[in-house]
Amino acid sequence: MTEAPQHSAAPVGNGRGPAPTDTPVLQTEALTMQFGGLTAVNRVSLRIPRGEIRAVIGPNGAGKSTFFNCLTGVLRPTSGHIYLNGEDVTGLPPNAVSHKGLARSYQITNILPGATVLENVRVAAQSRRHAWNMVRNRYAFPDLMDKARAVLDAVGLREDENELAANLSHGAQRNLEIGIALATEPQLLCLDEPTAGMSVSETHSTVDLVRRIAKNLTIVIVEHDMEVVMGLAGTIKVLDYGEVLAEGTPAEIQANPRVQEVYLKT
């Protein structure tokens, strides 16, 4: 039986006040996730400063999604540590990790299809600003509606606020999911294949959106489209069989012989 990881003292910060400005938004130390005899993530360490777009890439089965699931509390890692703003959050459940300031999107769109675009974002905003109240009408909280509409402006969906989410195009649904994440007021946004299944024009639109929102928060992105990765990320970490194969700038990664052999196939 796997022993649950123990929480240790954070390397910096204590979670009770603002972290020092040089504290990374996200840091992992020797993060490991095993499933029986299979090691899906093997001692992966990274440090992401504020305001950076960081990409995690690798071939299928490299451990990218497992790594994301550990970061966001979906999986409890076998060993190692995860720090958000210097606070050890290793093994916390997804709702607790979210309240610490981390939000994510998924490979498969995760929206409320039977609700309007505005309601999807309003519900996410309410999770941060008010306790649930089944008696009071949602319009009793005008700040929620203002927040939701501001988010829709940011993701380019304000004109569709009264449309059912199910009626949006695939690209618009993916951008709505980003809006839902933004409504939780994160400091760190993890995007899992944000352009998957999109047309060329939808992909360009989403890339522009990520660039815009990156002005106000830190982003970690898993993405197979190398044009998207090279155009967005300042630093790229390459995983292969759960281990770190390489890390560097887009130019360094493109020129790395091991990455070319294992992933870029050039």
Summary of the structure (lengths in Angstrom):
residues: 266
radius of gyration: 18.8
end to end distance: 42.1
largest distance: 61.9
contacts: 844
relative contact order: 0.17
helix: 37%
strand: 23%
